[in-house]
Amino acid sequence: MRFVLTDEQREFARSLDALLRAADTPGVLRAWAAGDHGPGRALWRRLGDAGVFALAVPEAYGGVGPLPVEAAVACVELGRYAVPGPVAETLAAGVLLAGAGGPAAKEWLPGIASGAAMLSLRLPGHGPYALDADAADAVFTVDGDGLRRAPGPGELSVSADPARRLFRPGPGGEPVAGGRAVEAASRAAGDWASFATAALALGCGEELLRATVAYVKQRRQFGVPVGSFQAVKHRLADTLLGLEFARPLLYGAAVELTEELSGGRAGAGSPEPGAGVGSGTGPAEGPPGSGLGPGRGAGPPGAGSRTGPGMGALGAGAAVAAAKAAAGEVGYAAARTALQLHGAIGYTEELDLAWWLRRARPLRDAWGTPSACRARVLAG
């Protein structure tokens, strides 16, 4: 099966690439790690204007989603540029609040869609931390069937990535919603957080590989570029293969999420060449500047089959877990390759790539470690 993005989806990716290339994300990362959230919040609002966060918010609250395929496209680009902030958490919070409903959804979802609101969250089964809770406008926690707004960011914990600040929200807080709707919304939000983190990890790995290939072409040893050595070529080829195998798992998970949202399943037969599947409901055009014109909801050609590479007949949750395990591990493998082939310079704080190197492992483990994800895949 081939997963091929539509022209509108590719244009959306190009528009985000142009926006982020001009944003000096290494400088934004350094400021964020130092506690200065101003540049990061400014970039966040520009991403909101581009329609990134509206992809997880229903039309009724000012969004255009949920659109998993387009969300994957966006998060891969954000991962390539190591955009700081609770990206996956804010997208997942949109799913959580939309599912829980009530006054909190009306209060927060329009702000999420526009980029005015940045949220973090803690869900059962995903550890005690809330990412960047000090920068978030609100932190939501779920305990059992109860949804609460945390009273504050909580205690700061040490993180391998100084631009991913981990907090332990305290107990208590304002009750927001409860009941079975919260339980179901929490499960869906956990899948979205894992899915978005997989896309961020894939983008991070792609950038690490790109930067490493460029470096080994210019670094010379014994009178030739080190990239000409066979051992170096093999290491880079292995990394590329890992990334290329993870990509269809990510988009396969996007299709499964799309089908789950639509409440139906496409047939199991092979689709016609070039056929597509709708990736969500919503208006005929995306948000201004998003590049999502008419037909922007079309999924990758061939997406109607549930038998993608390595997916078998997985449901959405297991498909997301498969994508997260693959993308997280190859992102970390790309970081190890980049560090080895950059040599001693890879350890320096002055090297911008150090921010991507530090990010790869936390992304691998956030919202589902590889072992936990594999266990979920095996459970079906």
Buried (B, 14 or more C-beta within 10 A) or exposed (E): BEBBBBEBBEBBBEBBEEBBEEBBBBEBBBBBBEEEBEBBBEBBBBBBBBBBBBBBBBBEBBBBBBBBBBBBBBBBBBBBBBBBBBBBBBBBBBBBBBBBEBEBBEBBBBBBBBBBBBBBBBBEEBBEBBBBBBBBBBBBBBBEBBBBBBEEBBEEEEBEBBBBBBBBBBEEBEEBBBEEBBBEBBBBBBBBBBBBBBBBBBBBBBBBBEBBBEBBEEBEEEEEBBBEBEEBEEBBEBBBEBBEBBBBBBBBBBBBBBBBBBEEEBEEEEBEEEBBBBBBBBEEBBBEBBBBBEBBBBBBBBBBBBBBBBBEEBBBBBBBBBBBBBBBBBBBBBBBBBBEBBEEEBEEEEBBBBBBBBBBBBBBBBBBBBEBBBEBBEEE
